[in-house]
Amino acid sequence: MNGKPFEVVPVLNSPLQADICQRLHFTALRAAAQGLRSDAIPGHISQAQLRQQAHWQGPTAYLAHPADVERIFCGVTLAVYQAIESLYCSRLERSIRMVWRILEAMARQEGIPTVEYEAVWAICLYLDERRAANSDVTIEQVGTTWQVALVAPDVRIQHGDAPARRPTIACVMDTRSPRVLAFRILDDDLEESISLALYDAIVSQRQPTREGVAGLTWRLPAHITTAEAEIDLPANCQISCTRLGMAVTPANGTLPLLDSLRGDWTRDLPDRPLQQDHFAALFDNYLDKMQGYGPRRIQERQGREFVALVGYNRDPAWQFPALRDFLPLRPGRIAQDGSVEYDGLHYEDALLTYWLDRPVMLRQSEMSEALAWIYLDGEMLGQAGARELRRQDGSYRPHRPRR
C-alpha cells in the first residue's frame, strides 16, 4: 500500500473515470440490497427501500444520478483506490469503517478533505470477493466433538518466584479418539486459559495438504462442549467457534479419560514445588505414555518435520484470521513516538502515528512476541512489530533472549 495515497503522483493521482465510479456504486447498492455488510451501510441508504425499488424497477434502481456519483467519488484517485484495496483485502480483516477512518486520518495529516464514506463503502463492497479470497482458509469439518474440562492434580507448582500453589489445567479433549489435544495451566484468568487451550487445539489440527489454501487444511470438530455444566466457554470463544462452524452445545457428561487425568498419577512426583514449565513437560509426558499423544511433543516434532513448508510455518493467527479472537486482549496507549508498550516491548507501525495518545487494545502473537495486532475502539487497526526485536534488514527475531 502507498502509505500516502493523497500525495500528488501524476500517474496515480488522476480521478477514477465516471463510468467506473458508476459501476462501483451500482455493484455496492445491489450487494447492499442482498444484505452484504449490513452493519456498514451508509445511514441514508435503506435496504428495504432498495429492495422495493428493485422489485418495481429492476436493476435500474441501483443506478444513481451521475451528479450524485461525481459528488460521492470526489477525490477518489487510482492511488486512493489502491490504498483502499490494500487496507481492506488483507488477512487483517479490517472493517469498512476502519478503512475509511484510516483514509480520513491520512487526508487530515495532508490538510485536504477526506473522501466520502459512501465511496469507500462502495469500493469495499466491490472488492468483497477479493477480500474473501485473500483471507480464505480450508476447513475440513470432522464428525467429532471437542470437550473442555478442568483438571487439578495433587501437586504444587511455582511460576518464577510466585508462591507455590496447586495447579488447575484447562484441557481440550477429542471425544472420538479419545485424547487430550491441548492444555494450558491456569495462571489467574480461567477464561483466558480456556481460550488459549482452544487456540492450541485448533493450531494442532492444521495439516499440510496440496489442496488447501496456503498448503494447509484445518480439521475442526462439528461440536464443542464442556465436561461440567459449571464450566462456561468465554463469550468470545462461543462467537468464534460458531463463526468457524463448531456448534457450542451443553455439557454432556465426562469421558473415562478425564477420570484418569483426575486420578493419582502425581503420586510419584516429588513433594517439593515444581516449576510450572517443568510440570507442563511432565504432564505432556504423562499424556504421551497414557494416550500415545503428547500435545506439545507432537507439535515440536511436526515443526521439525514441516520446517520447509512456508504455509505451515507462518503465524497461525495470521494465516487463520479467526484464531486471533482466541488470544487475550491487553490494554495499551499509543505514545507520542507512535508505539504501544506491552511487556517491556514497544510495538510500532506507521498507522499508529495517526492516533497519538489514544487508548488501544492489543493481542500479542503466541508464535512470536515480536508481533502484535492493535485494535482501536474495538476494531482492527493494524499489525505492529516490536522495536526491540527488529533486525537491521527489517525482519524480526521471534523472541527476546532466554524466552
N, C-alpha and C positions, 0 to 999 in steps of 0.2 A: 504494500500500500504506500502511495505517496503520502508522507507524513504531513504535507502542507498542500492539500488539494486546491486551496484558494490562491496560491501563488500564480503569477502570470507566466505561464509557459505556452508559447504560441501554438504548438501542436495540440496541446491538451485543453486549452482554455476557450475553445470555441463552443458556443451553446449547442445543446443537442437539437437536432432537426425537429421541426414541428410535428412531422408525421411519426417520428419515433416516440416523442412525448405522448402523442395521442394514443399510440399503440400500448405504451406502458400504462397509461391511465385506464384505458379500456380493459386491459388484462386484469388490473387491480380491482376495478369495480365488479367485474364478472366473478373473480375469486372471492370477493367480499360477500357477494350475494349467495355464494355457495357455502359461506361460513368459515372461510380460511382466515386464520389470525383475527378472530372476532375481537379479542382483547386490545388490538392495536388500531382498530378502525378509527379514522378521524371523527371527532364529535359531531360534526354537522352532517355526516353521511348515515342514513338509516338503512339498515339491511332489509327491514321489512318493506320499506318503500321501494328499494331497488328491485326486490323480488316481484313486487306488484307491477312496477313499470315494465319489467322484462316480460311478465306474463302477458301484458297487453300490447307491448311494442316490439317484443323480440329483442335481439342483440343490440338494436339501435338505442336502447335505453341506457347502454353503457357508454355512449358517445357523448362527451362533454363539449360545450361550445368552444371553438378554437381560441376565443379570447380568454376563457377561463383556464384552458390548458396552458396558454402562454403565461398567464399570471402565476399559476401553480408551480411551473417549472422555471421560473425566473431565477437565473444564477446557477442553474444546473449545467455544468460543463462535462466534457468527457472525463476530466480529472476527478470531478465530484462523483460522477457515476462509478468510476473505478474505485474510489475510496469507499463508497457505499458497498460495492461488491466485495471488497476485501474485508470490511468490518462485519458484514452480515453472513457471508458464505464461508464460515470457518467453523472448526470444531469447538470454538469458544461458545457458540450459540448465543450471541448477544441478541437482546430483544430489539425490535424495530425502534422503539422509543429511545433506547440507549444509543443506537446508531445515530439517531437524529441529535441527541444531546452531545455526542462527541463532535459531530459536524458543527453544531451550534457553538461549542467551545472553541473550535479551531477558527471559525469565522470571527468570533468575538476578539480573539487574540490578534487577528489581522485587521480588525477595525472595520469590517464590512458586514452588511446584512447577511443573516443566515438564510439558507434555503427553506422553503415551506415544508412543514412536517408532512403534508399530503404528498409532496413529491418524493420524499424519502420512503414513505409508506408504499407508494405505488411501485417504486423501483424494487423495494424489498419483496413485495408480493410477486413481481415479475420474475425475481431471482429465486423464488422459494424452492423450486425443484432442484436448482443447482446447489442451494444450501443443504437440502436434504441429502443429496448425493455426496457432498463433501464431508458430511458428518455421519454417514451411514456406518452401521456395523452389521455383521452377520450373526444372527442369533438362532440357535437350534434349541427348540423347546423340548425338554426331556420329560417323560411321563413319571416324574418322581416328586417327592415333597422334601423340602428342607425344614428341619426343626431347630429352633433356637432354644437353648437350655443353659442353665447356670449350674456350675459345679463348685463346691467349696471344700477342697481337700484338707485333711487334718495335718497341716504343716504350717510353718511360719516362714515368711519371706521378707526381704528388705529390698527397697528400691533406693540405691545410693545410701545416704546417711539417715534416711527416714526410719522411724521406729518400726520394729518387726510387727507383722500382722498376719492374720490368716487370709489367704488369697481367695478371691472369687473369680472364676473363669467363665467367660461367655463363649459358648461353643455353638457352631453351626454344623448340624449333622444331616447327612443324606439318609433318609429312611429306607431307601431301597437297597443300599449296599450291604448293611448299614455301616457308616463310618463317619468320623469327625473330619470335616473338610477344612475347617479353620477354627482358630480360637484366639481370644485376647484375654489377658489378665487385667482385671479391673484396677484402675488407679483410683479415681474419685467419682467419675461420672459413668453411671450404668448405661445410659442411653448412648453415649459416645462409644463405649466398649462394644455394645451390640452392633452399632452401625459399622464400626471398623471390622468386626468379625465377619459381618455380611460382605463388606468390601473385599476382605481377604478371600472369602469363599467364592465370590464371583470372579476375582482375578485368577484364582486357581483353576477355573474351568475354561480358560482360553486355550485353544488348541490350534497349532499351525495347520492350515489347510490351503490348498491351491484355490479352492472355490471362494473362500471368504474374503471380505473386504480387508485390504492390507494384509492378506495372507492369514487371517485369523477367523475362527468360529468360536463363539461364546456359548457354551452349553448351560442353559439355565432351567431350573425346575418349573413345573406348572403351578406349584403351590408353595407357600411358606407359612409355617405355623409355629407355635411355641409349645414347650413341654408342659407348662403350667399356666393356668388362667391368670395368675397374678403377674405374669411377665407380659408387659406390653411392648410391642415394637414401637420405636420412636416414630413420631408423626412423619418426619422427613423420610424415614425408611419405608413406611407404608405407601407414601406417594410415589417414591422412586420404584419400589417393587411393582406397583400397579402399572407404572409407565413402562416397565420392562416386560410386562406380560405375566408377572408372577402374582397370582391371586393370594392375598393375605387372608387366611382362614383361622377360625378359633382353635384353641388348644384341643388336641385330640388324644391325650394320654402320652405316656413316656415309653421310650424304647428300652429293651433289655440292655442295650449298650450303655445307656445312661446309668443304670444300676451299677454296672461295672465301674464307671467313672466315679461314682459316689461311694464306692467301696473303700476298703482299707489298703489300697495299693501303695500308699505312702508309708506303710508301717516300717519299712526298711531304710527310710531316709533318715539322715542324722537329726538329732534333737535340736541342734543349733540352727539359727535362722539361715536361710539360703538367699543369695542374691537373686533378684527377680529374673534376670536373664538366664542364670544357671537353672533355676527351677523351670523356666519355659522350655529349655533344652531337654530337661529330664522328662517333662510331660510329653513333649513331642516324641521322645524315645520310647516312652511307655505306650503311646498310641501306635507307634510303628510295630512294636512287639505284639500288641494285643490285636490290632486290626490289619496289620500289614501295610499301614499307610500313615506315615508321619507327615502332616501337612507341610511343615517348614522344610523338612528334609527333602520331600518330593519337589517343592518349588526350587530349592537350591540345585537339585540335580537337573531339573528341566532348564533352569537358567544356564547351566553349563552346556547342556545338550543342544539348546537352540540359540546359542550365543551369536551365531552368524545370521540369524533371521531378524531383519530390521523391524518388521511389524511387531514381533513378539517382544522385542527389547525396548520399544517405545514406552513411555509412561502410560500405564493402563488408563489413568484418568484423563489423559489427552486423547488416547485412541478411542475410548468409550466415554463420551461426554456425560452420560447419565451417572457414571460412577462418582463424579465429583460431589453429588448430593449426599453421599455416604460419609464424606470427610467432615471433620468438625470445623465449625466456624469460629474464628478468633477476631476480637475487635482490634482495630488499629486506627491510625490517623495519618494522613498524608502530610509529611513535614515540609518545611519551606524549601528543602532541596529536592522535593519530588519523590521521596522514598517513604516506604511504610516499614516501620521497625517491628520485628517479631522474633522473640527467642534469640536476641543478640545479632540478628541478621537484618540488613536493610534492603528491601525489595524495591527495584526500580523498573520503570517503564515510561516511555515518553508521554503516554496518555495521562499518567498521574499528575504531571505538571500543570494540567488544566484545572485541577481541583485542590489546590494547596490548602492545608489546614482543615480539610473535610474529613469527618469520620467515615471509615470504611470497615468492611469485614473481609477476612482472607481465609482461604483454605490452603494449607501447605501440602505439597505433594508427599505421598507416602514413599515414593520411589527415590526422590531426590529433594533434600531440604533446600536446594538452590532454586526451586521453583515454587511459586505460589499464585493462586488465582484471586484476583481482587474484585470485590463487589461494592458497588456504590448504590446506596438507597435500595439494597436488596436485589440488585440486578448485576449481572456480569459486566464488569468494565474491561478487564483485560488480564493478561498473563504477565507476571513480573519475575525478574531474576535477582538473586541475592548478589549485591555488590561485592561482598567479601569472597565469594566463590567464583567470580568471573576471571577467566584466564585472559592472557594478552590477546589471544586470537578471537575473543568474543564468546567462546564456549564456556561451559560451567563445570566445575568439579561437583560431583553429586553430593558430597558431604564434607564437613569440616574434619580435620584430623582427629582420630580417636573417637569417631562417631559411627 
